[in-house]
Amino acid sequence: MNDQGLHARNPVFDASIAGLCLAFALGLVAIGQTGDWYSGFIPAQAASQVLPGWLWESLTTLGDGRVQLALMLPFCLRYPRVFWALVVGALLAGAMSRGLKIWFDLPRPAAVLDASQITIIGARLTAHSFPSGHTVSAFSFVVAWLALLGWRRALPIVVIAGLAGFSRIAVGAHWPVDVLAGALVGLAGGWLGLRLTRRFRWGLGIRAHWLLVVIAVIGVATLPFDGQGYPDTRPWRIVACLWGLGGFVLCYLQPLLSGGWRAANRPLEGLAAERQAGD
């Protein structure tokens, strides 16, 4: 399977993304109706404690864009359109998230609740709560895969994104309203990125693709050394790093060293011709 059909018109997919966004928006409205923007945090975190803290800490790292790049690197050559759509979607969703964080600047649970009311796993964060950036990243990653694979095959990815979002409550970093907003922003940014890359095909050029892959490799290489406040996830981060870098070596470096530049880029030649035709 390749990703040639990624940008095919699909009203059912568009409707499903719109439906998810509507559901998350209604969740935000429901919380707003209570008058307490921090509503639901304590029971949600209490429910999370049926699972061990190390699991939530590991799940929360799935909202780290470097981990997503590590997971994607072995597949970038096979699914270059997905890779490009994910990059653009992540940039758009991240920009929206950053703007909302600056605009609202809501305090995080650790800045509001007493120590007896909250369990904190990892770093104690206090500011820029809304929306959850990790949730934004997790759900922006979902969209292109949903478009390519459909709901049946991509459902595990959606479930994992949901768990990554919920983990932000479990580790004490975000309110439920932050997670709902993060999912909404992530889906919207991912969908806009998917639509934009229908026309804007710069990332499908051979040199552009290599540039993006090299940037991804640099980011992935930092995973063992920077846990972003979750040092106990180092074993998992090392595994993700080795997965990503191993994929880069097998899919890019080995063909380059054994056959030269042209051999390494043979899978991308049709893509480059498609980009020129689109331009």
C-alpha positions in Angstrom: 0.0 0.0 0.0 1.2 3.5 -0.8 -0.3 6.9 -0.1 -1.3 8.0 -3.6 -4.9 8.2 -2.6 -4.2 10.4 0.5 -5.7 13.6 -1.1 -8.7 12.0 -2.9 -12.0 13.6 -2.1 -13.6 11.8 0.8 -16.8 13.4 2.1 -17.2 10.7 4.7 -13.8 11.4 6.2 -14.4 15.1 6.2 -17.7 14.6 7.9 -16.1 12.3 10.6 -13.5 14.9 11.4 -16.2 17.6 11.6 -18.2 15.3 13.9 -15.3 14.7 16.2 -14.5 18.5 16.3 -18.2 19.1 17.1 -18.1 16.5 19.9 -15.1 18.1 21.5 -16.6 21.6 21.1 -19.8 20.4 22.8 -17.7 19.0 25.6 -16.1 22.5 26.0 -19.5 24.1 26.1 -20.7 21.6 28.7 -17.8 22.4 31.0 -18.4 26.1 30.3 -22.0 25.8 31.5 -20.8 24.6 34.9 -19.1 27.9 35.5 -15.9 26.0 36.6 -13.3 25.7 33.8 -11.4 23.2 36.0 -14.5 20.9 36.3 -13.9 17.2 36.2 -10.2 17.1 36.9 -10.3 15.5 40.4 -12.6 12.5 39.4 -10.7 12.1 36.1 -7.4 11.9 37.8 -8.8 9.6 40.5 -10.0 7.2 37.7 -6.6 7.3 36.1 -5.0 5.8 39.2 -6.3 2.3 38.4 -3.3 2.2 36.1 0.4 2.6 37.1 2.0 6.0 36.9 4.8 4.8 34.7 2.2 3.9 32.0 0.7 7.4 32.0 4.1 8.9 31.9 5.0 6.8 28.9 1.7 7.6 27.2 2.2 11.3 27.7 5.5 11.2 25.7 3.4 10.2 22.7 2.4 13.8 22.5 6.1 14.8 22.0 6.5 15.6 18.4 10.0 14.0 18.4 8.5 10.6 19.4 6.0 10.9 16.6 8.8 11.6 14.1 10.7 8.6 15.5 7.7 6.4 14.9 7.3 7.9 11.4 10.9 7.8 10.1 10.9 4.2 8.9 7.8 4.9 6.9 8.6 8.4 5.4 9.9 6.9 2.1 6.9 4.7 1.7 4.3 7.4 2.7 6.0 10.7 1.7 2.6 12.4 1.2 1.5 11.4 4.7 4.9 12.7 6.1 4.5 16.1 4.4 0.9 16.4 5.5 1.8 15.5 9.1 4.6 18.2 9.1 2.3 20.9 7.8 -0.5 19.9 10.0 1.7 19.9 13.1 3.1 23.3 12.3 -0.4 24.8 11.9 -1.8 23.1 15.0 1.2 24.1 17.0 0.9 27.7 15.9 -2.8 27.8 16.9 -1.9 26.1 20.2 0.8 28.6 21.0 -1.5 31.5 20.2 -4.2 30.2 22.5 -1.7 29.6 25.3 -0.5 33.1 25.2 -4.0 34.6 24.8 -5.6 32.7 27.7 -2.6 32.0 30.0 -4.7 29.8 32.4 -2.9 28.3 35.4 -2.4 24.5 35.5 -3.8 22.3 38.2 -0.5 22.4 40.3 -0.9 26.2 40.6 -4.5 26.0 41.8 -5.1 22.8 43.8 -3.5 21.8 47.1 -0.9 19.2 47.1 -3.3 16.8 48.8 -5.8 17.1 45.9 -3.5 16.3 43.0 -1.0 13.6 41.9 1.9 15.0 39.9 4.0 12.6 37.8 7.1 14.2 36.3 7.7 18.0 36.2 5.5 20.3 38.2 4.0 22.7 35.6 2.1 25.8 36.6 1.4 28.1 33.7 0.0 28.2 30.1 -2.5 25.4 30.6 -5.0 26.0 27.7 -4.9 24.1 25.5 -2.8 20.9 26.1 0.1 21.0 23.6 0.7 17.3 23.9 -2.9 16.6 23.0 -2.7 19.0 20.1 0.3 17.1 18.8 -1.2 13.7 19.3 -4.5 14.5 17.4 -2.8 16.4 14.6 -0.8 13.2 14.0 -4.1 11.2 13.6 -5.7 13.1 10.7 -3.5 12.0 7.7 -3.5 8.4 8.9 -7.3 8.5 9.1 -7.5 9.9 5.6 -5.3 7.2 4.2 -6.3 4.1 6.2 -9.9 4.8 7.1 -11.5 4.4 10.5 -11.3 0.6 10.8 -7.5 0.4 10.3 -6.6 3.7 11.9 -8.8 3.3 15.0 -5.9 2.1 17.2 -4.0 5.3 16.3 -7.1 7.4 17.4 -7.4 5.4 20.6 -3.7 5.9 21.5 -4.1 9.7 20.8 -7.0 9.7 23.2 -5.0 8.0 25.8 -2.1 10.4 25.3 -4.5 13.2 25.8 -6.0 11.7 29.0 -2.5 11.1 30.3 -2.1 14.9 30.6 -4.8 14.8 33.3 -3.3 11.6 34.9 0.1 13.2 35.3 -1.4 16.4 36.7 -0.4 18.7 33.9 -3.7 19.7 32.5 -7.4 20.2 33.1 -10.0 18.3 31.1 -11.0 21.5 29.3 -7.3 21.7 28.1 -7.4 18.2 26.7 -10.7 18.7 24.9 -9.5 22.0 23.4 -6.2 20.3 22.4 -8.0 17.5 20.6 -10.1 20.0 18.7 -7.1 22.2 17.7 -5.1 19.2 16.8 -7.8 17.8 14.5 -8.4 21.2 12.9 -4.7 21.8 12.3 -4.2 18.3 10.9 -7.2 18.7 8.6 -6.0 22.1 7.4 -2.6 20.7 6.8 -4.0 17.8 4.8 -6.0 20.2 2.6 -3.1 22.6 2.2 -0.7 20.0 1.0 -3.1 19.1 -1.8 -1.9 22.3 -3.5 1.3 23.2 -1.6 3.7 20.4 -2.6 7.1 21.8 -1.7 7.7 19.0 0.7 7.3 16.4 -2.1 10.4 17.5 -3.8 13.5 15.2 -3.4 15.7 17.8 -1.7 12.9 19.2 0.4 12.0 15.6 1.5 15.6 15.0 2.5 15.8 18.3 4.4 12.7 17.4 6.4 13.9 13.9 7.1 17.3 15.2 8.3 15.6 17.7 10.6 13.5 14.9 11.9 16.6 12.8 12.5 18.2 15.6 14.5 15.1 15.9 16.6 14.8 12.2 17.2 18.5 12.0 18.2 17.8 14.2 21.2 15.2 11.9 22.7 17.6 10.0 25.0 18.9 13.2 26.5 15.8 15.4 26.9 12.7 13.9 28.5 10.9 17.3 28.8 10.3 16.8 32.5 9.7 13.0 32.4 13.1 11.5 33.2 11.7 8.0 34.0 10.6 7.6 30.4 14.3 7.4 29.2 14.1 3.6 28.3 11.1 4.2 26.2 12.6 7.3 24.6 15.8 5.3 23.8 13.7 2.6 22.1 11.8 5.2 20.1 15.1 6.9 19.1 16.7 3.6 18.0 13.5 2.8 16.0 13.6 6.1 14.2 17.3 6.2 13.5 17.3 2.6 12.5 14.6 3.3 10.0 16.6 6.2 8.6 19.7 4.1 8.2 17.8 1.2 6.5 15.6 3.4 4.3 17.9 6.3 3.4 21.6 5.8 4.3 22.0 2.2 3.2 20.7 2.8 -0.3 22.6 6.1 -0.5 25.9 4.4 0.5 25.4 1.3 -1.7 23.9 2.8 -4.8 24.5 6.5 -4.7 22.1 9.5 -4.7 20.0 8.4 -7.6 19.4 4.9 -6.2 18.5 6.3 -2.8 15.9 8.6 -4.4 14.4 6.2 -6.9 11.2 5.7 -4.7 10.8 9.5 -4.8 11.2 10.1 -8.6 7.5 9.6 -9.4 6.7 11.9 -6.5 8.9 14.7 -7.8 7.3 14.4 -11.3 3.9 14.6 -9.6 5.0 17.7 -7.8 6.2 19.4 -11.0 2.9 18.5 -12.7 1.0 20.0 -9.8 3.0 23.2 -10.0 
